[in-house]
């Protein structure tokens, strides 16, 4: 029903929010990119992008097509691989940030292992900042993590708000420093939280530091303080801190899949896992269990 080439072009435009950058990424003329998008819009009978001379944005229908396109292309690749008899194999070093400990990422990895039993998958769970460092050092082949500020690399899985969360009964005293529960450096949410408080001129003190999400959650549930966290991944038993507490806005965060300088033997496996993550991205918003 939908042409894979048109879907790939749509995804490139959706990820870059630019017809020019999408054309450069795909190695196509800009007129061809526009033609692919127009034909896809004709096929679905809906407008997928709002565009003018200055900006490109997804419509609500475009947001919906984003998930469909990823799943269609993932299944297309699986079918092509099955019937051509090619097998993805090799050793793949994959890093996932602590943010996904309580999500349904294990289901995506289980499906990947089922589809690609000859891939030797090595999983590392760490802070997003640490994963980016290990990727740059050649110690990982693929990473699923928060994007660092001003970093253009990575394919977006989803865009989310950072919010302050804590125990439901927690009350902040406006005359005392904000009690913070944070990851150690180089945690990305740690840096963003401290920068936001510094900009506001709000005093703070660190009451708990842990490299484990479970450790941070335990401290927050105990009412020790507040932590910065993705709105779509709030752990059970924790709640958004009300606006009346006067905490500063934290802004937004991108979760991305980033490829490293992989060996030829791992390239196909990295591409296949990245496609599976992008296809199942919306499942990462839902908690496991």
C-alpha positions as CSV (number, residue, x, y, z in Angstrom):
1,X,0.0,0.0,0.0
2,X,2.8,2.4,0.8
3,X,6.1,2.5,-1.0
4,X,9.2,1.8,1.2
5,X,11.2,4.5,-0.6
6,X,8.5,7.1,0.2
7,X,8.4,6.0,3.8
8,X,12.2,6.3,4.2
9,X,12.1,9.7,2.7
10,X,9.2,10.7,5.1
11,X,11.2,9.5,8.1
12,X,14.3,11.4,7.0
13,X,12.3,14.6,6.7
14,X,10.5,14.0,10.0
15,X,13.9,13.4,11.8
16,X,15.7,16.4,10.3
17,X,12.6,18.7,9.9
18,X,14.3,19.8,6.6
19,X,13.7,18.8,3.0
20,X,17.3,20.0,2.2
21,X,19.0,18.0,5.0
22,X,16.8,14.9,4.2
23,X,17.9,15.1,0.6
24,X,21.5,15.3,1.6
25,X,21.1,12.4,4.0
26,X,19.5,10.2,1.4
27,X,21.6,11.2,-1.5
28,X,18.6,12.5,-3.4
29,X,17.6,15.7,-5.1
30,X,15.4,18.0,-3.0
31,X,12.7,17.8,-5.8
32,X,12.7,14.0,-5.4
33,X,12.2,14.3,-1.6
34,X,9.3,16.7,-2.2
35,X,7.8,14.3,-4.7
36,X,8.1,11.3,-2.4
37,X,6.4,13.2,0.4
38,X,3.6,14.5,-1.9
39,X,2.9,11.0,-3.2
40,X,2.8,9.6,0.3
41,X,0.4,12.3,1.3
42,X,-1.7,11.5,-1.8
43,X,-1.7,7.8,-0.8
44,X,-2.9,8.5,2.8
45,X,-5.2,11.3,1.9
46,X,-3.8,13.5,4.7
47,X,-1.3,16.3,5.1
48,X,1.7,15.0,6.9
49,X,3.8,18.2,7.2
50,X,3.1,21.8,7.7
51,X,5.8,23.6,5.7
52,X,6.6,27.1,4.6
53,X,9.8,28.9,3.5
54,X,11.2,28.9,7.0
55,X,10.1,25.7,8.8
56,X,8.8,22.2,8.6
57,X,6.6,20.6,11.2
58,X,4.8,17.3,11.5
59,X,1.0,17.5,11.6
60,X,-1.0,15.2,14.0
61,X,-1.4,12.8,11.1
62,X,2.3,13.0,10.4
63,X,3.0,12.1,14.0
64,X,0.8,9.0,13.6
65,X,2.5,8.1,10.3
66,X,5.8,8.2,12.1
67,X,5.0,5.1,14.1
68,X,3.4,3.3,11.2
69,X,6.3,4.1,8.9
70,X,8.9,2.7,11.3
71,X,6.9,-0.5,11.9
72,X,6.2,-1.0,8.1
73,X,9.9,-0.6,7.2
74,X,11.0,-2.9,10.0
75,X,8.7,-5.7,8.9
76,X,9.7,-5.0,5.3
77,X,13.4,-5.5,6.2
78,X,12.6,-8.7,8.1
79,X,10.7,-10.1,5.2
80,X,13.4,-9.2,2.7
81,X,16.1,-10.7,4.9
82,X,14.0,-13.9,5.4
83,X,13.3,-14.5,1.7
84,X,16.8,-13.6,0.4
85,X,18.3,-16.0,2.9
86,X,20.6,-13.5,4.4
87,X,21.4,-13.8,8.1
88,X,22.4,-11.0,10.3
89,X,25.3,-12.2,12.5
90,X,28.2,-10.9,14.5
91,X,29.0,-9.3,17.9
92,X,27.0,-6.2,18.7
93,X,27.9,-4.0,21.7
94,X,24.7,-2.1,22.6
95,X,24.4,0.5,25.3
96,X,21.1,1.7,26.8
97,X,20.7,4.5,29.3
98,X,19.4,4.0,32.8
99,X,16.2,5.7,31.8
100,X,15.0,2.5,30.2
101,X,15.5,0.2,33.1
102,X,11.8,0.2,34.0
103,X,10.4,0.3,30.4
104,X,9.6,-2.4,27.9
105,X,13.0,-2.2,26.2
106,X,13.6,-5.9,27.2
107,X,10.6,-6.9,25.0
108,X,12.2,-5.1,22.0
109,X,15.5,-6.8,22.7
110,X,13.8,-10.2,23.1
111,X,12.1,-9.7,19.7
112,X,15.5,-8.8,18.2
113,X,17.1,-11.9,19.6
114,X,14.3,-14.0,18.2
115,X,14.6,-12.5,14.7
116,X,18.4,-12.6,14.7
117,X,19.6,-15.6,16.8
118,X,23.1,-15.5,15.3
119,X,23.8,-12.0,16.7
120,X,25.9,-12.1,19.9
121,X,24.3,-9.1,21.7
122,X,26.3,-7.5,24.6
123,X,24.2,-5.1,26.7
124,X,25.6,-2.2,28.7
125,X,23.3,-0.1,30.9
126,X,24.9,3.2,32.0
127,X,24.3,6.9,32.2
128,X,23.6,8.6,28.9
129,X,26.7,10.8,29.2
130,X,28.9,7.7,29.9
131,X,27.4,5.8,27.0
132,X,28.2,8.7,24.6
133,X,31.8,8.7,25.9
134,X,32.1,4.9,25.4
135,X,30.7,5.2,21.9
136,X,33.2,7.9,21.0
137,X,36.0,5.7,22.4
138,X,34.9,2.8,20.2
139,X,33.8,0.6,23.1
140,X,30.2,0.4,21.9
141,X,28.6,0.0,18.5
142,X,25.1,1.4,19.1
143,X,23.6,3.5,21.9
144,X,20.0,4.4,23.0
145,X,20.3,7.4,25.2
146,X,19.4,11.0,25.8
147,X,21.0,13.4,23.3
148,X,23.5,15.8,24.8
149,X,22.7,19.5,24.4
150,X,23.9,21.0,21.1
151,X,24.7,17.5,19.8
152,X,23.4,16.9,16.3
153,X,24.1,13.2,16.1
154,X,21.5,10.4,16.4
155,X,18.2,9.3,15.0
156,X,15.3,10.6,17.2
157,X,13.2,8.0,18.9
158,X,11.1,10.5,20.7
159,X,11.0,14.1,22.0
160,X,9.9,14.6,25.6
161,X,9.6,17.2,28.4
162,X,11.9,17.1,31.4
163,X,10.0,17.6,34.6
164,X,10.6,17.7,38.4
165,X,9.2,14.6,40.2
166,X,9.1,13.5,43.8
167,X,7.0,11.7,46.4
168,X,3.3,12.7,46.5
169,X,3.6,13.9,50.1
170,X,6.8,15.9,49.5
171,X,6.6,19.6,50.3
172,X,9.4,22.0,49.4
173,X,10.3,24.9,51.8
174,X,10.8,28.0,49.7
175,X,13.3,29.4,52.2
176,X,15.6,26.4,52.1
177,X,17.8,25.0,49.3
178,X,16.1,22.6,46.9
179,X,17.0,19.0,47.9
180,X,18.2,17.2,44.8
181,X,18.4,13.6,43.9
182,X,20.8,13.2,40.9
183,X,22.9,10.9,38.8
184,X,26.7,11.5,39.2
185,X,28.6,13.3,36.4
186,X,28.4,13.1,33.4
187,X,24.6,12.6,33.9
188,X,22.7,14.8,31.3
189,X,19.6,15.4,33.5
190,X,21.9,16.3,36.4
191,X,23.6,19.0,34.4
192,X,20.3,20.3,33.0
193,X,18.8,20.5,36.5
194,X,21.7,22.3,38.0
195,X,21.9,24.8,35.1
196,X,18.1,25.5,35.5
197,X,18.4,26.2,39.2
198,X,21.5,28.4,38.7
199,X,19.7,30.4,36.0
200,X,16.8,31.0,38.4
201,X,19.2,31.8,41.3
202,X,17.6,29.1,43.4
203,X,19.9,27.6,46.0
204,X,20.2,23.8,46.1
205,X,21.8,20.9,47.9
206,X,22.4,17.3,46.8
207,X,20.8,14.8,49.1
208,X,21.4,11.7,47.1
209,X,23.7,10.6,44.3
210,X,23.3,7.2,42.6
211,X,24.4,5.8,39.3
212,X,21.3,3.5,39.4
213,X,17.8,4.6,38.5
214,X,16.5,2.2,41.2
215,X,18.6,4.0,43.8
216,X,17.3,7.4,42.7
217,X,13.7,6.2,42.7
218,X,14.1,4.7,46.2
219,X,15.4,8.0,47.5
220,X,12.6,10.0,45.8
221,X,9.9,7.6,47.1
222,X,11.3,8.1,50.6
223,X,10.7,11.8,50.3
224,X,14.3,12.9,50.4
225,X,14.0,15.3,47.6
226,X,13.2,16.0,43.9
227,X,14.7,14.7,40.7
228,X,14.6,15.7,37.0
229,X,13.1,13.1,34.8
230,X,11.5,12.5,31.4
231,X,7.7,13.1,31.6
232,X,7.0,9.9,29.6
233,X,9.1,7.7,31.9
234,X,8.0,8.7,35.4
235,X,8.5,5.6,37.6
236,X,5.5,4.3,39.6
237,X,5.0,5.9,43.0
238,X,6.4,9.2,41.9
239,X,4.6,12.4,40.8
240,X,5.2,15.6,39.0
241,X,6.1,18.4,41.4
242,X,3.3,21.1,41.3
243,X,4.0,24.4,39.7
244,X,3.3,26.2,43.0
245,X,6.7,24.8,44.3
246,X,8.3,27.4,42.0
247,X,10.9,25.2,40.4
248,X,12.4,26.3,37.1
249,X,11.4,24.9,33.7
250,X,13.8,22.2,32.6
251,X,13.0,22.2,28.9
252,X,12.9,19.3,26.5
253,X,15.1,16.3,25.8
254,X,15.6,14.0,22.8
255,X,16.1,10.3,23.1
256,X,18.1,9.0,20.2
257,X,19.8,6.0,18.6
258,X,23.4,6.7,17.8
259,X,25.7,4.6,15.7
260,X,29.4,4.3,16.5
261,X,32.3,3.5,14.2
262,X,31.3,-0.2,13.9
263,X,33.3,-3.0,12.4
264,X,31.9,-4.4,9.1
265,X,30.9,-7.5,11.0
266,X,28.6,-5.5,13.3
267,X,27.2,-3.0,10.9
268,X,24.2,-5.1,9.7
269,X,23.4,-6.1,13.3
270,X,23.6,-2.5,14.5
271,X,21.3,-1.4,11.6
272,X,18.8,-4.2,12.4
273,X,18.6,-3.3,16.1
274,X,18.3,0.4,15.4
275,X,15.4,-0.4,13.1
276,X,13.7,-2.5,15.8
277,X,14.1,0.3,18.4
278,X,12.8,3.0,16.0
279,X,9.9,0.7,15.0
280,X,9.0,0.0,18.7
281,X,9.8,3.5,20.0
282,X,6.3,4.1,21.4
283,X,6.6,1.0,23.6
284,X,9.5,2.6,25.5
285,X,7.0,5.0,26.9
286,X,5.3,2.1,28.7
287,X,6.6,0.5,31.9
288,X,7.3,-3.2,32.0
289,X,5.4,-5.5,34.4
